[in-house]
Amino acid sequence: MSTNMPASDLPDAPVWTRPLVLVGGVLGLLAAGTLALWAHFGTAVFYEMVLAGLAACL
């Protein structure tokens, strides 16, 4: 007797799982980059870089 389930009886993975994992990965990379820049340049210089970047966007 076979104990394997037919493929049609397996539950489908939620559609939003892959985009959620991708967004989480991108946010994790951004956070890691932010911490790396902060550690390299220090808090004051990093803050000035952020302000200059925001000023350039506006």
Residue pairs with C-beta under 8 A, 6 or more apart in sequence:
37 46
37 49
38 46
41 49
